[in-house]
Amino acid sequence: MLEKEGEAMKKNLSRREKVLDLLYQNQDKYLSGEELSNKLGVSRTSIWKYINYLREAGYQIESSSKVGYRLITSADNLLPEEIKRNLNTEIIGQEIIYYKEIESTNDTAKRLAQSGVDEGTVVIAEEQKRGKGRLGREFCSPLGGIWLSCILRPDIKPTLATRATYIASLAIVKTINKLSAVDAKIKWPNDILIGDKKVSGILTEMGAELDRVDYLVVGMGINLNFSLDNFDESLHNKVTTIYHETGKKVSRVEFVQALLEEIERIYYKLNNFEEILEEWKAYSYTLGRIVKIDSKREEIIGEAIDIAEDGALLVKVDDKVRKFYSGEVSLCHQGFNSGN
Ligand code: BTN
């Protein structure tokens, strides 16, 4: 059932991509419904329906019964055909499944991964009603942000799955810094900060057998074009948004394209983790600082000195170096704790 739906969606999407492409390429003139329907081999009614769908999605399209349709302005929403128009990837985002509203992109991506969809499939939503954070927390995901989950099927052992979080954090921090005038950093293991405030979080979930990964769902949430008012006031000293920091909105379509391209570039280096780490360390907020780690069993204070080959955080505690794979990290000087 899911497979059939998937096939139908793919077919529709490639037609939609073509209509949108033609509209973009001909913004200086009108395209008649007949011309579009002949070029694409679909009925004029289908074209008309799709034009209405685009209008509902916020696109401004002029039309006249005599001359046809003309695209005036697009809308900065995350329709797959819009993201795919200028997407330069081979795997990541070749399939994009879009929702205006969803409970959690991670939950849907997990179901799709279990049903066998291709590696690189991305589930994206304008808004999440029950966005999931780490440790069972809720993750605030209003309109204007980027909420997406990427399905990966790396040929690695489950113990190396944390590499996906390194890939995502590096891709996010690079994309944020490229597209907005901020200096974001990575707080180990999966938060992105501007200053001391969280602007993005990652939740990686896995389906695996004992010695091999079946799928990873890498969920990424980025607080982009919305104000702090969307958060409970108690979080205002812990979280931020790009819009709050810069007063400017970033094109979300461009952001997603750049992010997916970065993910793919870094993912190709999966088996060369040293190289990923080298790049990652340049953006680290954690290394070189005194940290407090709340793991399930204990609370430890020490200096974060490095990342091990297996992705663990190395912390020097009383002249001994200890390894941590997960846990809440806070910086001692501020009692910082991740919000959102
Ligand atoms: C955290 O900071 O605790 C992790 C947050 C992860 C949020 C993203 S938004 C897209 C994806 N879908 C979810 O339900 N969660 C992740």
Boltz pocket constraint, residues with backbone or C-beta under 6 A from the ligand:
constraints:
  - pocket:
      binder: B
      contacts: [[A, 103], [A, 104], [A, 105], [A, 106], [A, 107], [A, 128], [A, 130], [A, 131], [A, 132], [A, 133], [A, 134], [A, 135], [A, 137], [A, 139], [A, 141], [A, 146], [A, 147], [A, 148], [A, 149], [A, 190], [A, 191], [A, 200], [A, 201], [A, 202], [A, 203], [A, 219], [A, 220], [A, 221], [A, 222], [A, 339], [A, 340]]
      max_distance: 6.0
